[in-house]
Amino acid sequence: MALRFYAQERVGLFIDGANLHAAARALGFDIDYKRLLKHFQEQCRLIRAFYYTALVEDQEYSPLRPLVDWLDYNGFTMVTKPTKEFTDAMGRRKIKGNMDIELAIDVLEMSAHLDHVVLFSGDGDFRRLVEAVQRRGVRVSVVSTVRSNPPMVADELRRQADMFVELEELASVVARAHNPRAAGPRDPSRDQPPRDPHLPDDEPPSQ
């Protein structure tokens, strides 16, 4: 089902970065955030686009940093926090970086200024958030996928949403084109966003 917007409807995008990256990867493509933002700017009255991700702060170089910096300078509102490192019962080092609370608070606060929330996540923990926002008169669309194996969207979240949008059907407008780079020196002024390089988690994204 394609996303539908009403005339003059105020729209906010809320992107669970790790979850969206995992869903796109499961479908075999990468997200081009420049194309994604342009598509929504052309299709609706976009008020704000939030992007949520956790960062490993103690690394000398984080592979996420170029993407985060690009998004921050190119129309996205970035919400980040440091990851937490812990050792599980088996003695394995794990990294945890859950952004659910940050995303939920922003959706609730922004709902007074929006008519339509577009949530890029399949996390079932957001079902109650979606229900709460709907009670305030705000429409909620969820973008994720049921075409991966296993599906990336929790059934309860998909059922709660006013509209569920299959990510694969948006690929033609949000997927990164895999063209080889032209030979020659790199142009520092190019504005193509870096590839989304989320570090693989020890656990799959929650549903």
N, C-alpha and C positions, 0 to 999 in steps of 0.2 A: 504494500500500500504506500502510495506517495504522500509526502507531507503536504498538508493543505493549510493555507493561511487565509484569514479573513482580511478585508481591506482595513488598513490602519491598526491592525492587531499588533500590540507591543509584544515582542518576542525576546526571550533570553535563552542562550545556549549554555548548558552546564555539562562539561566534558570530563568524565572520569578517565584520565589519560591512560593509565595502565590497562583498564578494562577495555577501552576502545581499541587500543593497540593490539591486545590479545585477540579480540574479535576479528579485526581486519586481517591479522596474521593467519588466523584459522581459516579465513576465506581466500588467502593467497595474495593479498595486496597490502600496500602501505598507504596510510592517509597522507594526502597533500593538504596541509592546513591552510595554505594560501587559497587553494581552490574551494575548500570547504567554506571559509569565511566569505569569499566572494559570492558563492552560490546563495548563501542565506541573506547577504546584503541586497542581492538582486531580487530575492523572492519575497521578502517581508520587511517590516519595520524593525530591524534588529537593534535592540537597546544595548545589550552587552553580551559578550561571549567569554565565559569563564573556563579556565583549564586548570585541572587539579593533578598534582603529582608530588610524590615524595622524592627527596634527593639524598644521596649518600654524601654527607658533608665532609667526612674525614678523608675522602679520596683526593689524591693530588689532581686527578682529572676525572670528571664525571661525564660519561657519554651522553647524558641527558642535557648537560648545560648549554650546548649550542642551540638545541631545539627550544629550551626554555627562554633563552635570551632572544631568539628570533621571534617567538610568539609574543613576548613582552613588548617588543618594539613594533609589532605589526598588527595591533588591534585586539589582542586578547588580554583579558584580565587574569594574571597568573596568581594561583594560590598554591604555595609550596610549604613543605615543612621537612625537617630532617628525618631520615629513617631511623629506626631503633634496631640495634643488633642484640640478639639473644642466643642462648644455647638451649636446644631442646633436650628432652629426656634421654635421647640417644647420643647426646654429646655433639650434635651437629650444629654448626654455626648457621644461623638464619637471620634474615633481614626482613623487618616488617615496616610497612609504610602505608597505613590505611588513612584515606582522606574522606571517609564517609561523613564524619561529623562536620568538617569544614564545608563540604558540599551541601549538606542538609541545612545548615544554618543560613548559608547564602541564598538558597532557594526560598526559604521561609521569609527572610528579610526582603528579598527582591520581589516576592509575589505580590506585594502591595502596588508595585509599579509595572506589572506585567499582565498580559492577557493569555499568554501561551508560553509554557516552559517546555523546552526540548532537552531531554535528558539522554546523553550518550552513555549508557551503562546498562548492563544486564543484571546487576546486583539486586537480588531479592530483598536485601535489607532496606531498599528504598521504597518498598511498597507502601509502608505507612506514611512516608513523606509525601508520596504522590497523592494518597488519599487526603492528607491534611491540606495540601495545596488546592486540590479539587473542591474541597468544602469552602474555600475562599473565592470560588468562582473562576479559577484559573484552569485552562485546558492544559493537559500534560501529554506530550508525545514522547515515546521511548524509542530510541534507535539502538538496535543490537542485532543479533542474528539467531535464527533457529536452524540455519542451514549448515552449521558446523557440526562436527561429531566429537563430543556431545554438544547440544545447543548451548550458546553462551548466555542466553537470557533466561532468568528464572520465570517459570510459568505464572507465579502469582503476580509478578511485576507486569508481565505482558497483559494479563487479564485486567489489572487495575488501571492501566493507562487508557486515556481516551482514544489514543491511536498508537498502534505499534508499527514501526517502520523497519523493514528488513534492510540491514546495512548493505547487503550484496546488491540491492536494487539502487543504492545510492553510489555504487562504485564508479559509474560513468561520470559522476560530477565531483567525487571527492578522492578518487584513487590517484596515487602518484604514478606518472608515466615513467616507465623504466627505459628511458632512452640513454644510450651511451653518451658520455660527455664529449663535447667537441675538443679536438686537440688544440693546444695553445695555452698561454698563461691564464691562470684563474683571474676572473674579473671580480675584484673585491666589492664592487657595487651591486652585484647581482642579488636579487631579493628572493630567490627560491629558498623556501624553508629547508632546514636540514632534515634528513630522514629521522623518523621517530625511532629512537634506539632504546626503548625501555628495557631495563635489565630483566632477564627471566626470573620469576619468583620461584621459591622452593615449593610454593603451593599455587594451584590455579586460581584465577580471580574468583572471588566469592560470588555466589548466585543466590 
